[in-house]
Amino acid sequence: MERVRLTALAIWLFLPAVECQDLTISVNESLVNAAVEDLVLLSVRPSIQVKRGNWKHNGMDVVRWIGTTVDINYQYTDRVELVHNVSLRLKSVTVSDSGEYIVTMNPYSGAEGKARIHLVVFEPISTVYITSNDSNTVRENASVCLTCHVVGNWTKIIWSFNGNVVNSNERKILASGNSTLTIISVNAINVGEYQCVARSPVSEKASELYSLHIGRHFTLPTVSGSLSAMPAYENCMLSVNKEQKCGNEDQNDSSYMALLFSNESVYDQLGS
């Protein structure tokens, strides 16, 4: 009889320890990144069996449940689903679905438990291109600003020059989250192909190559040594050697302007 009493006492002492376990909720990922229209699962796992619970998004109810009875907010009808009676599945997410999701659960006995998951929904990057505050042929020693334009959500922009990553220094300045690249006092070593790459956790896209050239401008002295003002002539013709000559060449003292065209530069030549 004494052995039976001791056995019953041991069972009685053991049961409260099991029933009074604290509820903890494990989270697979506390930060979830997704693209627009993705299917997203906010996965959680309670340490003990729960009686009821609810999910909230930025403070607003999304779904509540008691046992197997589930009540979904009408704004999320056909868009959310309770998985294994604890996790939340969102269908075809939009940017407005970004934010903090909090799940609260109550066990059959004991204190409630909570867990948080932050969801960020990105618009996929669709277009990336470069523009300049000048033409792609700039004067030597001038400054030029290249801007990387991105259609879609991005978190990082990387510039490259002739295939090598561009870093900021005293002559190359990256600003506005690396969306602009300013080159100070352009010279021959800056001539080449520039490209920007926009990235996000869900997508990446590169721009077309942007070719930067230098236009060299030369002024040759006239017979008198200098020319204070450019004479205006109306009669101009293109010669066979691709020089555009203006003025009356029959006069010994007349001046003319020759524009020589090449792949990289435009030459201003003054002669007589």
Buried (B, 14 or more C-beta within 10 A) or exposed (E): EEEEEEEEEEEEEEEEEEEEEEBEBEBEEEEBBBBBEBEBBBBBEBBBEBEBBBBBBEEEBBBBBEEEEEEBBEEBEEBBBBEEBBBBBBEEBEEEBBBEBBBBBBBEEEEEBEBEBBBBBBBBBEEBEBEBEBEBBBBBEBBBBBBBEBBBBBEEBBBBBEEEEBEEEEBBBBEEEBBBBBBBEBEEEBBBEBBBBBBBBBBBBBBEEBEBBBBBEEEEEEEEEEBEEEEEBEEEEEEEEEBBBBBEEEEEEBBBBBBBEEEEBEBBEBEB
